[in-house]
Structure formats: structure tokens, C-alpha cells
Amino acid sequence: MNGIVYVIRNSLQWKDAPKAYGPHKTLHNRFIRWSRLGVFDRIFGTLTEQADRSKRLMIDATHPKAHRIAASLLKKGLLPAISGEPKAV
């Protein structure tokens, strides 16, 4: 998980991940598999449910940047839709 967060937070390519996080191909495959299984959706869902019980909850989205091919991957169905909003045509 730390390797995935590190790569996304720093807007790196998978191959530029530090060796301490393991092989970059493993990080990438794990990210894709967990995305398709909805692991990240469940994590964020749990965090928002806990927001009612805690004084402060923050998910900072200022650092992650979408790669220029992200939009085309979503259109091709290779990435899961993030929200229930209808897809742009």
C-alpha cells in the first residue's frame, strides 16, 4: 500500500518507484487488481463513515495528478468509474 501511495502522491511512473517497495510491476499489478476489486472504494467509504465519529477527516487530492492517457483508459473501460455520474461522451 505504501508503494502505491508513494507513486501516486509524487506523480511518478511505476518504474520510478523506490526499490524498497518491491518490483514496480508488482506495485502496478496490485494497484490495478485492487482498483478493479473496489478496495480503494471500500477504504474511502469506511473513512467517510468514520468522519461522523471523529473531529476531523481530510483526504487531500492536491498531489495526485492524472496521466494524460487516464481519460482514454476510462473511456475504453480499463479503469473503473469513480462515481455514479454518467460518463461524458
HELIX and SHEET records of a PDB file:
HELIX    1   1 ASN A    2  ARG A    9  1                                   8    
HELIX    2   2 TRP A   14  ASP A   16  5                                   3    
HELIX    3   3 LYS A   19  TYR A   21  5                                   3    
HELIX    4   4 HIS A   24  LEU A   37  1                                  14    
HELIX    5   5 VAL A   39  GLN A   50  1                                  12    
HELIX    6   6 ALA A   70  LYS A   75  1                                   6    
END                                                                             
